[in-house]
Amino acid sequence: MYNIKVNNKHDFEVDRKGDSLLVNDNTINADIKQLNDLLYHIINDNGSYNAEVVSFNREAKTAEIKVNNNIYTIAAKDKFDVLLDKMGLSNLMTAKVSEIKAPMPGLVLKVLVEEGTEVKKGENLFVLEAMKMENIIKAPADVTIKTIKIKPGDKVEKGQILMLF
């Protein structure tokens, strides 16, 4: 089962039962022929349609489909996406990172970035010594450093805000 949103306006519930296609619990008896990897020919209710996949993003579950020279933007949600929405967990992956806190008490050895620097997820930000071990703290997301609240030699406590993005 998929929930499909077309052009951010129209919602459809689509499911496949055997060879049948159900759209909003109505069986669609369309004749669909795949002409190549991106092009389809569809006959439905005595209408003929050429459908071309213009773009497709499997991870985001989005696509742009051109049907008889009209382009439609499509976003799909499977049953797991719908469940995450119902549980209020759908935006966890897109949460905005605005700060980084000390993961443990320690001593700042080096600060590897400057204010205004754009860093990618996983790039090194600073080195924190804790329990005689050097820990390289990395960027949690693609961010721009707005404020650095530490300098080499500073002692920090767990949970202390060290940088703002």
The 8 nearest C-alpha neighbors of each residue, nearest first, counted from 0:
[[1, 14, 13, 77, 78, 2, 12, 15],
 [2, 0, 77, 13, 76, 12, 3, 14],
 [1, 3, 12, 76, 75, 11, 13, 77],
 [2, 4, 75, 11, 10, 74, 1, 12],
 [3, 5, 10, 74, 9, 73, 7, 11],
 [4, 6, 73, 9, 7, 72, 8, 3],
 [5, 7, 72, 8, 71, 73, 4, 9],
 [8, 6, 5, 4, 9, 72, 73, 74],
 [9, 7, 6, 5, 4, 10, 72, 73],
 [8, 10, 5, 4, 7, 11, 6, 3],
 [11, 9, 4, 3, 5, 8, 12, 2],
 [12, 10, 3, 2, 23, 13, 4, 22],
 [11, 13, 2, 23, 22, 1, 3, 14],
 [14, 12, 22, 1, 21, 0, 11, 2],
 [15, 13, 0, 21, 20, 1, 16, 22],
 [14, 16, 20, 19, 21, 17, 18, 13],
 [17, 15, 19, 18, 20, 14, 21, 26],
 [16, 18, 19, 15, 20, 14, 21, 26],
 [17, 19, 16, 20, 15, 28, 21, 27],
 [20, 18, 16, 17, 15, 21, 26, 27],
 [19, 21, 15, 27, 26, 14, 16, 22],
 [22, 20, 26, 14, 25, 24, 13, 15],
 [21, 23, 13, 25, 24, 12, 26, 11],
 [22, 24, 12, 25, 11, 21, 13, 14],
 [25, 23, 21, 22, 26, 12, 13, 14],
 [26, 24, 22, 21, 23, 27, 20, 13],
 [27, 25, 21, 20, 28, 22, 24, 19],
 [26, 28, 20, 29, 21, 25, 22, 19],
 [29, 27, 26, 30, 43, 19, 20, 44],
 [28, 30, 43, 42, 27, 31, 41, 44],
 [29, 31, 42, 41, 43, 32, 28, 40],
 [32, 30, 41, 40, 29, 42, 33, 39],
 [33, 31, 40, 39, 34, 41, 30, 38],
 [32, 34, 39, 35, 38, 40, 31, 36],
 [33, 35, 39, 38, 32, 40, 36, 37],
 [36, 34, 38, 37, 33, 39, 32, 51],
 [35, 37, 38, 34, 33, 39, 52, 51],
 [38, 36, 52, 51, 35, 39, 53, 34],
 [39, 37, 51, 35, 34, 50, 36, 33],
 [40, 38, 33, 50, 34, 32, 49, 51],
 [39, 41, 49, 32, 48, 31, 50, 33],
 [42, 40, 31, 48, 30, 47, 49, 43],
 [41, 43, 47, 30, 46, 29, 48, 45],
 [44, 42, 29, 46, 45, 41, 30, 47],
 [43, 45, 46, 42, 29, 28, 47, 27],
 [46, 44, 43, 42, 47, 29, 48, 41],
 [47, 45, 43, 44, 42, 48, 41, 29],
 [46, 48, 42, 41, 43, 45, 49, 40],
 [49, 47, 41, 40, 67, 50, 42, 66],
 [48, 50, 40, 67, 66, 39, 41, 51],
 [51, 49, 66, 39, 65, 38, 40, 48],
 [52, 50, 38, 65, 37, 64, 53, 39],
 [51, 53, 64, 37, 54, 63, 65, 38],
 [54, 52, 63, 64, 51, 65, 55, 62],
 [55, 53, 63, 62, 52, 56, 64, 61],
 [54, 56, 62, 61, 57, 63, 52, 53],
 [57, 55, 61, 59, 58, 60, 62, 54],
 [56, 58, 60, 59, 55, 61, 62, 75],
 [59, 57, 60, 56, 61, 55, 75, 62],
 [58, 60, 61, 56, 57, 74, 75, 55],
 [61, 59, 57, 75, 58, 56, 74, 62],
 [62, 60, 74, 56, 59, 73, 55, 75],
 [63, 61, 55, 73, 54, 72, 56, 64],
 [62, 64, 72, 54, 53, 71, 73, 52],
 [63, 65, 52, 71, 53, 70, 51, 66],
 [64, 66, 70, 51, 69, 50, 68, 71],
 [67, 65, 50, 69, 68, 49, 64, 70],
 [66, 68, 49, 69, 48, 65, 50, 70],
 [69, 67, 66, 65, 70, 49, 50, 51],
 [70, 68, 66, 65, 67, 71, 64, 50],
 [71, 69, 65, 64, 66, 68, 63, 72],
 [72, 70, 64, 63, 6, 65, 73, 5],
 [73, 71, 63, 6, 5, 62, 64, 70],
 [72, 74, 5, 62, 61, 4, 63, 71],
 [75, 73, 61, 4, 3, 60, 62, 5],
 [76, 74, 3, 60, 2, 61, 1, 4],
 [77, 75, 2, 80, 1, 81, 3, 78],
 [76, 78, 1, 80, 79, 0, 81, 2],
 [77, 79, 81, 80, 0, 82, 1, 76],
 [78, 80, 82, 81, 77, 83, 76, 84],
 [81, 79, 83, 77, 76, 82, 78, 84],
 [80, 82, 84, 78, 79, 83, 85, 76],
 [81, 83, 79, 85, 84, 80, 78, 86],
 [82, 84, 88, 86, 80, 89, 85, 81],
 [85, 83, 89, 81, 87, 82, 86, 88],
 [86, 84, 82, 87, 83, 81, 88, 89],
 [85, 87, 83, 84, 88, 82, 89, 81],
 [88, 86, 84, 85, 89, 83, 90, 82],
 [87, 89, 83, 86, 90, 91, 84, 85],
 [88, 90, 84, 83, 91, 87, 80, 92],
 [91, 89, 93, 92, 88, 94, 87, 84],
 [90, 92, 94, 93, 89, 88, 87, 95],
 [93, 91, 90, 94, 89, 88, 95, 96],
 [94, 92, 90, 91, 95, 89, 96, 140],
 [93, 95, 91, 92, 90, 96, 97, 89],
 [96, 94, 97, 93, 140, 92, 91, 98],
 [95, 97, 98, 94, 140, 164, 139, 142],
 [96, 98, 164, 163, 95, 99, 142, 162],
 [99, 97, 163, 164, 162, 96, 100, 160],
 [98, 100, 162, 161, 160, 163, 101, 97],
 [101, 99, 160, 158, 159, 161, 102, 98],
 [100, 102, 158, 157, 159, 103, 161, 160],
 [101, 103, 157, 100, 158, 104, 159, 156],
 [104, 102, 157, 101, 105, 156, 158, 129],
 [105, 103, 156, 157, 155, 129, 101, 102],
 [104, 106, 129, 128, 155, 154, 127, 103],
 [105, 107, 154, 128, 127, 153, 108, 155],
 [106, 108, 127, 151, 153, 152, 109, 126],
 [109, 107, 151, 126, 127, 152, 106, 128],
 [110, 108, 126, 151, 125, 107, 111, 150],
 [109, 111, 125, 112, 124, 150, 151, 126],
 [110, 112, 125, 124, 109, 123, 113, 126],
 [113, 111, 124, 110, 116, 114, 125, 144],
 [112, 114, 116, 115, 144, 111, 147, 110],
 [113, 115, 144, 145, 116, 146, 147, 112],
 [114, 116, 144, 145, 143, 113, 117, 146],
 [117, 115, 144, 114, 143, 113, 118, 112],
 [116, 118, 143, 142, 144, 115, 119, 141],
 [119, 117, 142, 141, 143, 116, 122, 120],
 [120, 118, 141, 122, 121, 140, 142, 138],
 [119, 121, 140, 141, 138, 139, 122, 118],
 [120, 122, 138, 137, 119, 139, 123, 140],
 [123, 121, 137, 138, 120, 119, 118, 124],
 [122, 124, 137, 136, 125, 138, 135, 121],
 [125, 123, 111, 137, 136, 112, 138, 110],
 [126, 124, 110, 111, 136, 109, 135, 123],
 [127, 125, 135, 109, 108, 134, 107, 136],
 [126, 128, 107, 134, 106, 133, 108, 105],
 [129, 127, 133, 106, 105, 132, 134, 131],
 [128, 130, 105, 132, 131, 127, 104, 133],
 [129, 131, 132, 128, 105, 133, 104, 106],
 [132, 130, 129, 128, 133, 105, 134, 106],
 [133, 131, 129, 128, 130, 134, 127, 105],
 [132, 134, 128, 127, 126, 129, 135, 131],
 [135, 133, 127, 126, 128, 136, 132, 129],
 [134, 136, 126, 125, 137, 127, 123, 133],
 [137, 135, 125, 124, 123, 126, 134, 138],
 [136, 138, 123, 121, 122, 124, 139, 135],
 [137, 139, 121, 120, 122, 140, 124, 123],
 [138, 140, 120, 137, 121, 141, 96, 99],
 [141, 139, 120, 138, 142, 119, 96, 121],
 [140, 142, 119, 120, 118, 138, 139, 143],
 [143, 141, 118, 117, 140, 164, 144, 119],
 [144, 142, 117, 164, 116, 115, 118, 145],
 [143, 145, 164, 114, 115, 116, 146, 163],
 [146, 144, 164, 114, 163, 115, 143, 147],
 [147, 145, 163, 162, 114, 144, 148, 164],
 [146, 148, 162, 149, 114, 161, 163, 145],
 [147, 149, 161, 162, 146, 150, 160, 163],
 [150, 148, 147, 161, 153, 151, 107, 162],
 [151, 149, 153, 152, 110, 107, 148, 109],
 [150, 152, 108, 107, 109, 153, 110, 149],
 [151, 153, 107, 108, 106, 150, 154, 109],
 [154, 152, 107, 151, 106, 150, 155, 149],
 [153, 155, 106, 105, 107, 152, 156, 104],
 [156, 154, 104, 105, 106, 153, 159, 157],
 [157, 155, 104, 159, 158, 103, 101, 105],
 [156, 158, 103, 104, 101, 102, 159, 155],
 [159, 157, 101, 100, 102, 156, 160, 103],
 [158, 160, 100, 101, 156, 157, 161, 155],
 [161, 159, 100, 99, 162, 158, 101, 98],
 [160, 162, 148, 100, 99, 149, 159, 147],
 [163, 161, 147, 99, 98, 146, 148, 160],
 [164, 162, 98, 146, 145, 97, 144, 147],
 [163, 97, 144, 145, 98, 143, 142, 162]]
